[in-house]
Amino acid sequence: MERDLDPKYTAMCSEQTIYSNKEGFFGEFFDSLKKASPKKWMNKVFGGAKSDRERFVSVLEEPNVSGTLFGMLEHVTAVYKQKDAKGSALRRHEGEKLLACGEVKKAVILLSQAVLRAPTKGENLTVDGGLSLAFALWSRSQAFIALNDGKSALADLQCSLNNGLPAKHHGEYYVRLARANALIGSKAKAEICLNLADRLSENQLNIEKLREEIGMISSHPVDPIAKVPELSSGENPQLESASNNIDLTSSDGVGNYVKAKTNIKTGDVLLVEKPIVSSLLDKFFGTHCLHCKQRLVAPQGCDDCSGVAFCSVQCKKIACSTYHKYECKFMDLLIGSGMSILCFLALRLITQSTTPELALQNGRKIISDLCTHSDRRSNDDYLQRCTMTAFLLRVLQKAEYFGRRTTESAEPTNAELDIAEVILGLLQVLQFNAHEIFETRHGETHRFMGAKPVYIGVALYKTGAYFNHDCYPSVTRYFVGSTIVLCATHPLKPGDMVGENYGPIFTKKTLLERSRSLMSRYWFKCECKCCKENWQILDKLNNKARLKCTTPLCDGVHNYPEDPRKTVKCLKCKKMVSLQEHAALLLECEELYRKGAEFMDKEDTQSAIDKFIEGIDLFYAIAVAPHKNMHLAEESLKACYGDQGTVVSLKQ
């Protein structure tokens, strides 16, 4: 085992994967539990346990510890943002006033709040006759038509009808439906809707005037959603969601990792994968879909709470028929505990399974496939995770995940202990194998200048978890919603490891900084090439690249010559070779990078990608890293790929 450069920092990093010391009640509760833990029990019984189940059971059986634990668990109860018909109606009226004044975007915000707060049909008959949701959707559909967003208007109109829009509105309903269809270019459907409106209104509408008015509406195409690309070389039959030019392999000391099966070119798409499980940061509950993580345009609410939102009825149905029905009424309690998003992810792996039996099967498979570093954990670390496991298990009990219980006691049954064992294992696995989900936010005046990735959630990927770290990664990642895409950022030969980057990258962090971070956060010493050779950070690199020998099949490398016109002797093939052509091609690489940068300035993303790929591939044909401008080109290429995923434009 490698020496830990900073044990205190390591302990802090591990703790933060469970809870925050700055927010919530869990940290204070754990401190009281730890004080109640007898040292002899901690060292001999708890510390001597051979399995996660033994550890968890020992916590339940030690009287001092279990007394404190069960005392806290008795207070676990539903805490969530409930529906508010009066609040919904108030926001709807405010939104309608703004709409009448032409402040449409502000109106959409208030009307969306009205939608999310409104109870379902018939739940509160004292406000709007129990039709708050139908009226909120109806008003918002008008706002979307004013914004020329026919797609969102159509969705709201359908939902308003499903939620009991009164029959007296139906003539105007079909007029509005005609406008929405005209906006998306469906003129034939718009005509059918007008005919229905005419029939239902019993000639009270000036149908010819409406037909002329709607006929003049120009279609407005829906803003394109980022597309998921196709894999290069087809899908791998052995490695799910991966390209056929990579393989999974393993070695002593490294474990499972991904390597190149064939030659990989810059730009090859190596992985396109949906997550096994994902979780959204709570601060984005009002702006992103809880399920697919896309930005909200016309949010739909949960039927029971007003604390989360979905981008569509489809996402709502999936979430509310599985995980959200168990989490819904405990969401504010979970957030208020201060538990980490990785704990949400562990809970979600259980709640998204349709039965506890399926959760056990899926959870155990994940734990057996991925690293936990269980043999390197301290007693304090395990006690933190056991305590969090008990809290999450209690939420599952109270949410009736195991069915209706015959007792209010927190004491778990054998079936519940099985789930607790899996949760405890997942809390270890997720510490090292989860991916942060991000979206790219454009700069305010330019697509790339000022652009930055914004972390919105966390996910676990079945194949994505096998990509090992490299301080000089060969892939970059971006996200379409919660789908991860990995693209090659430089060429690889068969047998080369396909490395991802877990945060510390050589261009920005020194070897010592990277070593400290990786050891403390991921518990390993990096043995990648740039660590072994101690490459300089980007600011200290130069553009005098080492050039490859020109003799066919020779893998010799030469320092950049003082005079490229003179021949030099290769120490590998023992031949005199001229590096003049490679030196000239290096200048050509620089020109390709420059052209790529020009295309970025013009916000022509695809043309920039093409030039960067051409330049990087040429560089690797004649030279070897490091090389300052080539790495700058790679960083620019990464920015361009980030622009291919989920983006938010801040441009005015």
C-alpha positions as CSV (number, residue, x, y, z in Angstrom):
1,M,0.0,0.0,0.0
2,E,1.3,3.4,-1.0
3,R,2.0,6.0,1.7
4,D,-0.8,8.5,2.3
5,L,0.7,12.0,1.8
6,D,-2.0,13.6,3.9
7,P,-4.1,11.3,6.2
8,K,-6.2,14.2,7.6
9,Y,-7.2,15.3,4.1
10,T,-7.9,11.7,3.1
11,A,-10.3,11.3,6.1
12,M,-12.0,14.6,5.3
13,C,-12.5,13.6,1.6
14,S,-14.0,10.3,2.6
15,E,-16.3,11.9,5.2
16,Q,-17.6,14.3,2.6
17,T,-18.7,11.4,0.4
18,I,-21.2,10.7,3.2
19,Y,-22.3,14.1,4.7
20,S,-21.5,17.7,5.0
21,N,-20.2,19.2,8.3
22,K,-21.6,22.6,7.4
23,E,-25.2,21.7,6.5
24,G,-27.8,19.4,8.0
25,F,-28.2,17.4,11.2
26,F,-26.4,14.2,10.3
27,G,-22.9,15.4,11.3
28,E,-24.0,16.3,14.8
29,F,-25.9,13.1,15.1
30,F,-22.9,11.0,14.0
31,D,-20.7,12.8,16.6
32,S,-23.1,11.8,19.4
33,L,-23.2,8.3,18.1
34,K,-19.4,8.1,18.0
35,K,-19.2,9.4,21.6
36,A,-21.6,6.7,22.7
37,S,-19.5,4.0,21.1
38,P,-17.3,2.1,23.7
39,K,-13.7,2.0,22.6
40,K,-13.3,-1.7,23.3
41,W,-16.4,-2.5,21.2
42,M,-15.2,-0.1,18.4
43,N,-11.8,-1.8,18.2
44,K,-12.6,-5.4,19.0
45,V,-16.2,-6.1,17.9
46,F,-16.9,-3.5,15.2
47,G,-13.3,-3.3,14.0
48,G,-13.0,-7.1,14.0
49,A,-16.1,-7.6,11.8
50,K,-15.4,-9.5,8.6
51,S,-18.3,-8.4,6.5
52,D,-20.6,-5.4,5.9
53,R,-23.5,-7.4,7.4
54,E,-21.5,-8.1,10.6
55,R,-20.5,-4.5,10.9
56,F,-24.1,-3.3,10.6
57,V,-25.5,-5.9,12.9
58,S,-22.9,-5.1,15.6
59,V,-24.1,-1.5,15.6
60,L,-27.6,-2.7,16.2
61,E,-26.5,-5.1,19.0
62,E,-24.3,-2.8,21.0
63,P,-26.7,-1.2,23.6
64,N,-25.0,2.2,23.9
65,V,-24.8,2.6,20.2
66,S,-28.2,1.2,19.3
67,G,-29.9,3.2,22.0
68,T,-28.6,6.5,20.5
69,L,-29.2,5.3,16.9
70,F,-32.8,4.1,17.4
71,G,-33.5,7.3,19.4
72,M,-32.7,9.3,16.2
73,L,-34.5,6.9,13.9
74,E,-37.8,7.3,15.8
75,H,-37.9,10.9,14.6
76,V,-37.7,10.0,10.9
77,T,-41.0,11.3,9.4
78,A,-42.4,12.7,6.2
79,V,-41.1,16.2,5.5
80,Y,-41.8,17.6,2.0
81,K,-43.2,20.6,0.1
82,Q,-46.9,19.9,-0.1
83,K,-49.3,21.1,-2.7
84,D,-50.8,24.6,-2.2
85,A,-54.0,25.4,-4.2
86,K,-54.2,28.9,-2.9
87,G,-50.6,29.6,-3.7
88,S,-51.0,28.1,-7.1
89,A,-54.0,30.3,-7.8
90,L,-52.2,33.4,-6.6
91,R,-49.3,32.8,-8.9
92,R,-51.6,32.0,-11.8
93,H,-53.4,35.3,-11.4
94,E,-50.0,37.2,-11.2
95,G,-48.8,35.4,-14.3
96,E,-51.9,36.2,-16.2
97,K,-51.5,39.9,-15.4
98,L,-47.9,39.8,-16.6
99,L,-49.0,38.0,-19.8
100,A,-51.6,40.7,-20.4
101,C,-48.9,43.3,-20.1
102,G,-46.6,41.6,-22.6
103,E,-44.1,40.4,-20.0
104,V,-44.3,36.8,-21.3
105,K,-41.1,35.3,-20.0
106,K,-41.8,36.5,-16.5
107,A,-45.3,35.2,-16.9
108,V,-44.1,31.7,-17.8
109,I,-42.0,31.6,-14.6
110,L,-45.0,32.4,-12.4
111,L,-47.3,30.1,-14.3
112,S,-44.9,27.2,-14.1
113,Q,-44.8,27.8,-10.3
114,A,-48.6,27.6,-10.4
115,V,-48.4,24.3,-12.2
116,L,-46.0,22.8,-9.8
117,R,-47.9,23.9,-6.7
118,A,-51.3,22.9,-8.0
119,P,-52.9,19.8,-6.5
120,T,-54.4,17.2,-8.9
121,K,-57.9,17.4,-10.1
122,G,-60.6,17.4,-7.4
123,E,-58.2,17.5,-4.4
124,N,-59.1,20.9,-3.1
125,L,-62.6,21.9,-4.1
126,T,-62.6,25.2,-2.2
127,V,-60.1,26.7,-4.7
128,D,-60.9,26.8,-8.4
129,G,-63.4,24.1,-7.9
130,G,-60.6,21.6,-7.6
131,L,-59.2,22.5,-11.1
132,S,-56.2,24.6,-10.1
133,L,-53.8,22.4,-12.2
134,A,-56.1,22.5,-15.3
135,F,-56.4,26.3,-15.1
136,A,-52.6,26.8,-14.5
137,L,-51.8,24.6,-17.6
138,W,-54.4,26.4,-19.6
139,S,-52.9,29.9,-18.8
140,R,-49.4,28.7,-19.4
141,S,-50.3,27.3,-22.9
142,Q,-51.3,30.9,-23.9
143,A,-47.9,32.2,-22.7
144,F,-46.1,29.5,-24.8
145,I,-48.1,30.5,-27.9
146,A,-47.0,34.1,-27.3
147,L,-43.4,32.8,-27.2
148,N,-44.0,30.9,-30.5
149,D,-43.4,27.6,-28.6
150,G,-46.0,25.4,-30.2
151,K,-44.6,22.2,-28.8
152,S,-44.8,23.3,-25.2
153,A,-48.3,24.8,-25.7
154,L,-49.6,21.5,-27.2
155,A,-48.3,19.6,-24.2
156,D,-49.9,22.0,-21.8
157,L,-53.2,21.9,-23.7
158,Q,-53.4,18.1,-23.6
159,C,-52.5,18.1,-19.9
160,S,-55.1,20.7,-19.1
161,L,-57.8,18.6,-20.8
162,N,-56.6,15.5,-19.0
163,N,-56.9,17.4,-15.7
164,G,-60.5,18.4,-16.2
165,L,-60.5,21.6,-18.2
166,P,-64.3,22.6,-18.2
167,A,-66.3,21.9,-21.3
168,K,-67.2,25.7,-21.7
169,H,-63.5,26.2,-22.6
170,H,-63.5,23.7,-25.4
171,G,-64.2,26.0,-28.3
172,E,-61.4,28.3,-27.3
173,Y,-59.3,25.1,-26.5
174,Y,-59.4,24.1,-30.2
175,V,-58.6,27.6,-31.4
176,R,-55.6,27.6,-29.2
177,L,-54.8,24.1,-30.4
178,A,-54.9,25.3,-34.0
179,R,-52.5,28.2,-33.2
180,A,-50.1,25.7,-31.5
181,N,-50.2,23.3,-34.4
182,A,-49.6,26.2,-36.9
183,L,-46.5,27.2,-34.9
184,I,-44.9,23.7,-35.3
185,G,-45.9,23.7,-39.0
186,S,-48.9,21.3,-38.8
187,K,-51.3,23.3,-41.0
188,A,-53.5,20.4,-41.7
189,K,-54.0,19.7,-38.0
190,A,-54.6,23.4,-37.4
191,E,-57.4,23.3,-40.0
192,I,-59.0,20.3,-38.3
193,C,-58.9,22.1,-34.9
194,L,-60.5,25.2,-36.4
195,N,-63.4,23.1,-37.7
196,L,-63.9,21.5,-34.3
197,A,-63.8,24.9,-32.7
198,D,-66.4,26.2,-35.1
199,R,-68.7,23.2,-34.3
200,L,-68.3,23.4,-30.5
201,S,-68.8,27.2,-30.3
202,E,-72.1,27.0,-32.3
203,N,-71.1,29.7,-34.8
204,Q,-70.1,32.2,-32.0
205,L,-66.6,32.4,-33.5
206,N,-65.6,34.4,-36.6
207,I,-64.1,31.3,-38.0
208,E,-63.0,32.8,-41.3
209,K,-61.1,35.6,-39.6
210,L,-59.5,33.1,-37.3
211,R,-58.6,30.9,-40.3
212,E,-57.0,33.8,-42.1
213,E,-55.1,34.9,-38.9
214,I,-53.8,31.4,-38.1
215,G,-52.9,30.8,-41.8
216,M,-50.5,33.7,-41.5
217,I,-48.6,32.2,-38.5
218,S,-45.1,31.2,-39.5
219,S,-43.9,27.9,-38.2
220,H,-41.2,28.1,-35.6
221,P,-39.0,25.0,-35.4
222,V,-38.4,23.6,-31.9
223,D,-34.9,24.4,-30.5
224,P,-32.8,21.3,-31.2
225,I,-31.9,19.1,-28.2
226,A,-28.3,17.9,-28.3
227,K,-28.1,14.6,-30.2
228,V,-26.4,11.5,-28.9
229,P,-23.7,10.5,-31.4
230,E,-23.1,7.0,-32.9
231,L,-20.3,4.9,-31.7
232,S,-17.2,4.6,-33.9
233,S,-16.6,1.1,-35.3
234,G,-20.0,-0.1,-34.2
235,E,-21.1,-1.5,-30.8
236,N,-18.9,-3.8,-28.8
237,P,-20.6,-7.2,-28.3
238,Q,-18.7,-7.8,-25.1
239,L,-18.7,-4.3,-23.6
240,E,-22.1,-2.7,-23.3
241,S,-22.6,0.8,-24.8
242,A,-18.9,0.8,-25.9
243,S,-17.2,1.0,-29.3
244,N,-15.9,-2.1,-31.0
245,N,-12.4,-0.7,-31.0
246,I,-11.9,-1.0,-27.2
247,D,-11.7,-4.0,-24.8
248,L,-11.9,-4.6,-21.1
249,T,-8.9,-6.2,-19.5
250,S,-7.3,-6.5,-16.1
251,S,-3.9,-6.7,-14.4
252,D,-2.5,-7.2,-11.0
253,G,-2.4,-3.9,-9.0
254,V,-4.6,-2.1,-11.5
255,G,-7.7,-4.3,-11.7
256,N,-10.2,-3.9,-14.6
257,Y,-9.4,-1.2,-17.2
258,V,-10.2,-0.3,-20.8
259,K,-7.6,-0.7,-23.5
260,A,-7.5,0.0,-27.3
261,K,-8.3,-3.1,-29.4
262,T,-7.6,-1.4,-32.7
263,N,-6.0,1.8,-33.8
264,I,-8.1,4.7,-32.3
265,K,-8.1,8.1,-34.1
266,T,-8.7,11.5,-32.5
267,G,-12.4,12.1,-32.4
268,D,-13.5,8.5,-32.3
269,V,-16.6,8.0,-30.1
270,L,-15.7,5.3,-27.7
271,L,-18.7,5.2,-25.2
272,V,-22.3,6.4,-25.3
273,E,-24.0,5.1,-22.2
274,K,-27.1,5.8,-20.1
275,P,-26.6,5.6,-16.4
276,I,-27.4,2.6,-14.1
277,V,-28.6,5.3,-11.7
278,S,-28.4,9.1,-11.5
279,S,-29.3,11.8,-9.0
280,L,-29.8,15.6,-9.5
281,L,-28.3,18.1,-7.0
282,D,-31.2,19.5,-5.0
283,K,-30.3,23.1,-6.0
284,F,-31.3,22.2,-9.5
285,F,-34.7,20.7,-8.6
286,G,-36.5,23.8,-10.0
287,T,-34.5,24.1,-13.2
288,H,-33.8,20.5,-14.4
289,C,-35.8,17.4,-14.9
290,L,-35.4,15.1,-11.8
291,H,-35.4,12.1,-14.2
292,C,-33.5,12.8,-17.4
293,K,-31.5,15.9,-16.1
294,Q,-32.5,18.1,-19.1
295,R,-33.3,21.8,-18.6
296,L,-36.9,22.5,-17.9
297,V,-39.0,24.5,-20.4
298,A,-42.6,23.5,-19.5
299,P,-42.2,21.7,-16.1
300,Q,-44.6,19.1,-15.0
301,G,-45.1,18.5,-11.2
302,C,-45.3,15.4,-9.0
303,D,-49.0,14.6,-8.1
304,D,-48.1,14.6,-4.3
305,C,-45.3,17.2,-3.8
306,S,-44.2,20.5,-5.2
307,G,-40.5,20.1,-4.5
308,V,-39.4,18.5,-7.8
309,A,-40.2,18.9,-11.5
310,F,-40.1,16.9,-14.7
311,C,-39.6,17.9,-18.3
312,S,-42.5,15.8,-19.6
313,V,-45.4,13.6,-18.6
314,Q,-43.3,10.6,-19.8
315,C,-40.4,11.4,-17.4
316,K,-42.9,12.0,-14.6
317,K,-44.6,8.6,-15.1
318,I,-41.3,6.7,-15.0
319,A,-40.1,8.5,-11.9
320,C,-43.4,8.5,-10.0
321,S,-44.1,4.9,-10.7
322,T,-40.7,3.8,-9.3
323,Y,-38.2,5.7,-7.1
324,H,-39.9,9.0,-6.5
325,K,-43.0,7.5,-4.9
326,Y,-40.7,6.3,-2.1
327,E,-38.6,9.4,-1.9
328,C,-41.3,12.0,-2.4
329,K,-42.6,12.6,1.1
330,F,-39.1,12.4,2.7
331,M,-37.3,14.6,0.2
332,D,-36.9,17.7,2.5
333,L,-35.8,15.4,5.4
334,L,-33.1,13.8,3.2
335,I,-31.9,17.2,2.0
336,G,-32.0,18.6,5.5
337,S,-29.9,15.8,6.8
338,G,-26.9,17.2,4.9
339,M,-26.2,13.8,3.4
340,S,-24.1,13.7,0.2
341,I,-25.4,13.2,-3.3
342,L,-23.7,9.8,-3.3
343,C,-26.0,8.8,-0.5
344,F,-29.0,9.9,-2.7
345,L,-27.5,7.8,-5.4
346,A,-27.2,4.7,-3.1
347,L,-30.8,5.2,-2.0
348,R,-31.9,5.7,-5.7
349,L,-30.3,2.3,-6.6
350,I,-32.7,0.7,-4.2
351,T,-35.9,2.7,-4.8
352,Q,-35.7,2.5,-8.6
353,S,-35.8,-1.3,-8.4
354,T,-39.4,-2.6,-8.6
355,T,-38.9,-5.0,-5.7
356,P,-36.4,-5.5,-2.8
357,E,-35.4,-8.7,-4.4
358,L,-34.4,-7.0,-7.7
359,A,-32.6,-4.3,-5.7
360,L,-30.5,-7.0,-4.0
361,Q,-29.7,-8.6,-7.3
362,N,-28.7,-5.3,-8.9
363,G,-26.8,-3.9,-5.9
364,R,-24.8,-7.1,-5.3
365,K,-23.7,-7.2,-8.9
366,I,-22.5,-3.6,-8.7
367,I,-20.6,-4.3,-5.5
368,S,-18.9,-7.4,-6.8
369,D,-17.9,-5.7,-10.1
370,L,-16.4,-2.5,-8.8
371,C,-13.8,-1.6,-6.2
372,T,-14.7,-0.7,-2.6
373,H,-11.3,-0.6,-0.9
374,S,-13.0,-2.3,2.0
375,D,-9.7,-3.6,3.4
376,R,-8.3,0.0,3.7
377,R,-11.2,1.6,5.6
378,S,-10.9,2.9,9.2
379,N,-13.4,2.1,11.9
380,D,-14.6,5.7,11.9
381,D,-15.2,5.5,8.2
382,Y,-17.2,2.3,8.5
383,L,-19.2,3.7,11.4
384,Q,-20.1,6.8,9.4
385,R,-21.4,4.6,6.6
386,C,-23.2,2.2,8.9
387,T,-25.0,5.2,10.5
388,M,-26.0,6.6,7.1
389,T,-27.2,3.1,6.1
390,A,-29.4,2.9,9.2
391,F,-30.9,6.4,8.3
392,L,-31.6,5.4,4.7
393,L,-33.1,2.1,5.7
394,R,-35.4,3.8,8.1
395,V,-36.7,6.1,5.3
396,L,-37.3,3.0,3.2
397,Q,-39.3,1.4,6.1
398,K,-41.4,4.6,6.7
399,A,-42.0,4.9,2.9
400,E,-43.3,1.4,2.9
401,Y,-40.7,0.2,0.3
402,F,-41.0,-3.2,2.0
403,G,-44.7,-3.1,2.2
404,R,-46.9,-2.1,5.1
405,R,-45.1,-2.9,8.4
406,T,-46.8,-4.3,11.4
407,T,-44.7,-2.4,13.8
408,E,-43.3,1.1,14.2
409,S,-40.0,-0.2,15.5
410,A,-36.9,0.7,13.5
411,E,-35.5,-2.8,14.2
412,P,-35.0,-4.3,10.8
413,T,-36.3,-7.7,9.6
414,N,-33.9,-10.2,7.8
415,A,-35.1,-8.9,4.4
416,E,-34.4,-5.3,5.5
417,L,-31.0,-6.3,6.8
418,D,-30.2,-7.7,3.3
419,I,-31.0,-4.3,1.8
420,A,-28.9,-2.5,4.5
421,E,-25.9,-4.7,3.6
422,V,-26.3,-3.7,0.0
423,I,-26.6,0.1,0.9
424,L,-23.5,-0.1,3.0
425,G,-21.6,-1.7,0.1
426,L,-22.9,0.9,-2.4
427,L,-21.8,3.7,-0.1
428,Q,-18.3,2.3,-0.6
429,V,-18.5,1.6,-4.3
430,L,-19.9,5.0,-5.2
431,Q,-17.1,6.9,-3.5
432,F,-14.7,5.8,-6.2
433,N,-16.9,5.0,-9.3
434,A,-19.5,7.7,-9.7
435,H,-19.3,10.4,-12.4
436,E,-20.3,14.0,-12.0
437,I,-22.8,15.1,-14.6
438,F,-22.3,18.5,-16.1
439,E,-23.8,20.8,-18.6
440,T,-21.9,23.5,-20.6
441,R,-22.9,27.1,-20.0
442,H,-21.9,29.5,-22.8
443,G,-20.4,32.9,-22.2
444,E,-22.6,35.9,-22.2
445,T,-21.2,37.4,-25.4
446,H,-19.5,34.4,-27.1
447,R,-20.1,30.7,-27.3
448,F,-16.7,29.7,-26.0
449,M,-15.2,32.8,-24.2
450,G,-16.4,32.5,-20.6
451,A,-18.0,29.1,-21.2
452,K,-17.7,26.6,-18.3
453,P,-19.0,23.2,-17.2
454,V,-21.5,23.3,-14.4
455,Y,-21.9,20.3,-12.2
456,I,-25.6,19.4,-11.8
457,G,-25.7,15.8,-10.6
458,V,-24.0,12.4,-10.2
459,A,-24.5,9.1,-12.0
460,L,-23.0,5.6,-12.1
461,Y,-22.2,4.0,-15.4
462,K,-21.8,0.3,-15.9
463,T,-19.0,0.5,-18.5
464,G,-17.9,4.1,-17.9
465,A,-16.8,3.0,-14.4
466,Y,-14.1,0.8,-15.9
467,F,-12.1,3.7,-17.5
468,N,-9.0,4.2,-15.3
469,H,-7.5,7.6,-14.5
470,D,-4.6,9.1,-16.5
471,C,-3.1,12.5,-15.7
472,Y,-2.8,12.9,-19.5
473,P,-6.2,11.4,-20.5
474,S,-6.9,10.0,-24.0
475,V,-10.6,10.8,-23.8
476,T,-12.9,13.7,-22.9
477,R,-16.5,13.4,-21.7
478,Y,-19.6,15.3,-22.2
479,F,-23.3,14.7,-21.4
480,V,-26.6,14.7,-23.2
481,G,-28.9,14.9,-20.3
482,S,-27.6,12.1,-18.1
483,T,-26.1,10.1,-21.1
484,I,-22.3,10.1,-21.0
485,V,-20.3,10.4,-24.2
486,L,-16.5,9.7,-24.3
487,C,-14.5,10.8,-27.3
488,A,-10.8,10.2,-28.0
489,T,-8.7,13.4,-27.8
490,H,-5.5,11.8,-29.3
491,P,-4.7,8.6,-31.2
492,L,-4.0,5.3,-29.5
493,K,-2.4,2.1,-30.6
494,P,-3.7,-1.5,-29.9
495,G,-2.9,-2.3,-26.3
496,D,-2.7,1.3,-25.0
497,M,-4.8,2.0,-21.9
498,V,-7.8,4.3,-22.7
499,G,-7.5,6.8,-19.8
500,E,-10.0,9.2,-18.4
501,N,-9.2,12.0,-16.0
502,Y,-10.6,12.1,-12.4
503,G,-9.8,15.7,-11.8
504,P,-6.0,16.3,-11.4
505,I,-4.6,16.9,-14.9
506,F,-0.9,17.4,-15.6
507,T,-1.4,20.7,-17.6
508,K,-2.8,22.4,-14.5
509,K,-1.4,20.5,-11.4
510,T,2.1,19.5,-10.5
511,L,3.1,15.9,-9.8
512,L,3.0,16.6,-6.0
513,E,-0.5,18.2,-6.2
514,R,-1.9,15.4,-8.3
515,S,-0.4,12.7,-6.1
516,R,-1.9,14.2,-3.0
517,S,-5.3,14.6,-4.6
518,L,-5.5,11.1,-6.1
519,M,-4.2,9.4,-3.0
520,S,-6.6,11.3,-0.7
521,R,-9.7,11.1,-2.9
522,Y,-9.3,7.8,-4.8
523,W,-6.7,6.0,-2.7
524,F,-4.1,5.1,-5.4
525,K,-0.7,6.3,-6.6
526,C,-0.8,7.2,-10.3
527,E,1.7,5.4,-12.5
528,C,0.8,7.1,-15.8
529,K,3.5,8.3,-18.2
530,C,3.4,12.0,-17.4
531,C,3.7,11.1,-13.6
532,K,6.6,8.8,-14.2
533,E,8.4,11.3,-16.4
534,N,7.2,14.3,-14.3
535,W,6.0,16.4,-17.1
536,Q,5.8,20.2,-16.5
537,I,2.5,22.0,-16.2
538,L,1.3,23.7,-19.4
539,D,2.8,27.2,-18.6
540,K,6.3,25.7,-18.4
541,L,6.2,23.6,-21.5
542,N,7.7,24.6,-24.8
543,N,7.0,23.8,-28.5
544,K,10.2,22.0,-29.2
545,A,8.6,18.5,-29.5
546,R,10.5,15.3,-29.5
547,L,10.3,14.0,-33.1
548,K,9.9,10.3,-34.2
549,C,12.5,8.5,-36.2
550,T,11.8,8.5,-39.9
551,T,13.0,4.9,-40.4
552,P,10.0,2.6,-41.0
553,L,9.0,0.5,-38.0
554,C,11.6,2.2,-35.7
555,D,10.2,3.6,-32.5
556,G,13.1,5.9,-31.8
557,V,12.5,9.4,-30.6
558,H,14.8,12.5,-31.0
559,N,15.0,15.8,-29.3
560,Y,14.0,18.7,-31.5
561,P,17.2,19.4,-33.5
562,E,19.0,22.7,-33.4
563,D,19.4,22.5,-37.2
564,P,16.7,20.3,-38.8
565,R,18.7,20.3,-42.1
566,K,21.4,18.1,-40.5
567,T,21.1,14.4,-40.2
568,V,21.3,12.7,-36.8
569,K,22.0,9.1,-35.7
570,C,19.1,7.2,-34.3
571,L,20.1,5.2,-31.1
572,K,17.4,2.6,-31.8
573,C,17.9,1.7,-35.5
574,K,21.5,3.0,-35.7
575,K,20.8,4.8,-39.0
576,M,21.5,8.4,-40.0
577,V,18.1,10.1,-40.4
578,S,16.8,13.5,-41.5
579,L,14.2,15.2,-39.3
580,Q,13.7,18.1,-41.7
581,E,10.4,16.8,-43.0
582,H,9.0,16.1,-39.5
583,A,10.1,19.6,-38.3
584,A,8.2,21.1,-41.3
585,L,5.1,19.0,-40.5
586,L,5.2,20.2,-37.0
587,L,4.8,23.7,-38.3
588,E,1.9,22.4,-40.4
589,C,0.3,21.1,-37.1
590,E,0.7,24.6,-35.6
591,E,-1.1,26.1,-38.6
592,L,-4.0,23.6,-38.3
593,Y,-4.3,24.5,-34.6
594,R,-4.4,28.2,-35.5
595,K,-7.2,27.5,-38.1
596,G,-9.2,25.6,-35.5
597,A,-8.9,28.5,-33.1
598,E,-10.2,30.8,-35.8
599,F,-13.2,28.7,-36.3
600,M,-13.8,28.7,-32.5
601,D,-13.7,32.5,-32.7
602,K,-16.3,32.4,-35.4
603,E,-18.4,30.0,-33.2
604,D,-18.2,27.3,-36.0
605,T,-17.8,24.3,-33.6
606,Q,-17.8,21.5,-36.2
607,S,-15.2,23.1,-38.4
608,A,-13.0,23.8,-35.4
609,I,-13.3,20.1,-34.3
610,D,-12.2,19.0,-37.8
611,K,-9.1,21.2,-37.8
612,F,-8.1,20.2,-34.3
613,I,-8.5,16.5,-35.1
614,E,-6.4,16.9,-38.3
615,G,-3.7,18.7,-36.4
616,I,-3.5,16.3,-33.4
617,D,-3.5,13.2,-35.6
618,L,-0.7,14.7,-37.7
619,F,1.3,15.6,-34.5
620,Y,1.1,12.0,-33.3
621,A,2.3,10.7,-36.6
622,I,5.5,12.7,-36.4
623,A,6.1,13.5,-32.7
624,V,5.4,12.6,-29.1
625,A,3.9,14.5,-26.2
626,P,4.4,16.8,-24.3
627,H,4.2,19.8,-26.6
628,K,2.6,23.0,-25.4
629,N,0.5,24.0,-28.5
630,M,-0.7,20.4,-29.1
631,H,-2.0,20.3,-25.5
632,L,-3.7,23.7,-26.0
633,A,-5.3,22.2,-29.2
634,E,-6.5,19.2,-27.1
635,E,-8.0,21.6,-24.5
636,S,-9.8,23.5,-27.3
637,L,-11.0,20.2,-28.8
638,K,-12.5,19.3,-25.3
639,A,-14.3,22.6,-25.2
640,C,-15.7,22.0,-28.6
641,Y,-17.0,18.5,-27.6
642,G,-18.5,20.1,-24.5
643,D,-20.5,22.3,-26.9
644,Q,-21.9,19.2,-28.5
645,G,-23.7,18.1,-25.3
646,T,-26.3,19.8,-23.1
647,V,-25.6,23.5,-23.2
648,V,-27.2,26.6,-21.7
649,S,-26.8,29.8,-23.7
650,L,-26.3,33.0,-21.7
651,K,-25.8,35.1,-24.8
652,Q,-27.9,38.3,-24.9
